[in-house]
């Protein structure tokens, strides 16, 4: 199945954003689609110029222009390339989606980790357990931690998911980077600046002035709310003895891209992401 052409499993109804454009357009598309990453094309065309994600916006809260937020020259793939080639590109470049382009670099599709996991790996009947592919260094966050602090913790730990624990250390929820979108605030800051101008009779003197108002909009997270207010409370776990294909099937069933993992004794022992299943394919040379 890994020799399946990319065009057979890619998403053909591609949702993209255009440049020039601003951050407000990205928020609108994210809210409408519940997706967090999009190809960026030149306005009025399908010519690929970049890719933009929610992470890009959170990393640059004061920037508003898509052209300055996006990643330029993104990794791409051709429609007739085999899925195995796509897996190698995704894993080696640590990306979650590949724009599929034609010979003229026009976007004709989008291939995501989710597409490969749910349409290929879930159907491969791989019986090997996920145990060796689970991420064991888990960052847990207390349920009363302020949201702004939780974001920084996840950022410093370079993780997109964190189990949320109560006072007894029991897992009571899961927080992902997408959850922060629920409570992003746009702070409008107006700055006043004096702009001096020369007088009419002496061009070398400066004795007249005008006031310039600059409006800046910054993305920020509220500091007065805690993670329990935005976390997902219905936590779906998998066991570390779950097979790779079964885990992929659960990703398809629940439409989520990561799970907290428990050992057979019911203890939290790690997390597994959808991309970890792609890494398993490469590390074990599964065909």
Secondary structure as UniProt FT lines:
FT   TURN            2..3
FT   HELIX           6..8
FT   STRAND          16..19
FT   HELIX           23..33
FT   STRAND          37..42
FT   TURN            43..44
FT   STRAND          47..53
FT   HELIX           54..59
FT   TURN            60..62
FT   HELIX           66..69
FT   STRAND          71..72
FT   STRAND          76..78
FT   TURN            79..80
FT   HELIX           83..93
FT   STRAND          97..101
FT   TURN            103..104
FT   STRAND          106..112
FT   HELIX           113..119
FT   HELIX           121..123
FT   HELIX           130..133
FT   STRAND          141..142
FT   TURN            143..144
FT   HELIX           147..157
FT   STRAND          161..165
FT   TURN            167..168
FT   STRAND          171..176
FT   HELIX           177..183
FT   STRAND          184..198
FT   TURN            203..204
FT   STRAND          206..221
FT   HELIX           227..229
FT   STRAND          237..239
FT   TURN            240..241
FT   HELIX           244..254
FT   STRAND          258..262
FT   TURN            264..265
FT   STRAND          268..273
FT   HELIX           274..284
//
